[in-house]
Amino acid sequence: MSQDVQCYAGSSYPEKPRSLDWQGEHFSVEEILSQWREPSTIGFKVCCSPGNAIFILVYNFEKDQWKIKPQGLMITRG
């Protein structure tokens, strides 16, 4: 199963995730909800369309590999 993340890379990779493919579906990153960095990884919690889907994206620098963890849907109040 493909876990592919497309990112903006200015001065370093990855700076800002833009989209991802998860279980055969393409998602566009609409908002970065949080971001963190550890010595060998950088992580992002993102809200994506379609469906306000929430994902945790973690990039491992040493392995040059992404891990994608679905977190459900963002609830919006109207």
N, C-alpha and C positions, 0 to 999 in steps of 0.2 A: 504494500500500500504506500503510495507516494506521500511524502510529507515535504512539501516544497514551499518556501517562503521567499517572496521577492521584496528586496529592500532598497532604499536609497542609501548610497554610500558616498559621502562627501570626503572628509579627511580620513575616515576609517570605516571599516565594515563590521557590523551593520549599524547604521545610525538610526534609521527609521523604517520599520516594516510598512510596506504598502499593500501587499496582498498575500494570500496563501491559498494553497490547494489542500483540501482535507476530504478524504473519502470520496473522491471523484467530483467534488463541488468546488467552485472557485469563490472566494470571499475577498471583498475589498475592505481594507482597514479604514474605518471612518474616524476612529479616535484611539489614541494611546491613553489608557486609563492610569497606568503606572509603569515605571521602569526601574530596574535595579542592575547592579553590576557586582560580580564576584571575581576573584582572580582568574578563573578559567571560563567564565560564562557571562553572558548578558541576557537579561530577561525583560519581556514586555507583557503587560496585560492589555489586550486590545478588544475593542468593540468593532464588529464587522457587519457589513451587509452582504447578502440579504439576511433579514430576520433579527437584527441586533444580537448576533451570536458573539459570545465572549470566549476568547482563547488566551491561554498562556503560551507564549512563544519563548523558548530558551535556546540560545545559540552557544555551542561549545566551541571555543576557539581552537583548542588542541585537536579535536576530531573533525573540525570544519563541518559541523552537523547541527541541524535544527531538531528540536523536539516540540511537538504541538500537542497541547492538552486542552480539549474542549471543556468549558466551564458553565455551559448553559446559555441562557438568554438574559439580556439586560431588560429589566422591567422599567417601563417609562410610565409616569403618572400623567394623565391628561386633564 
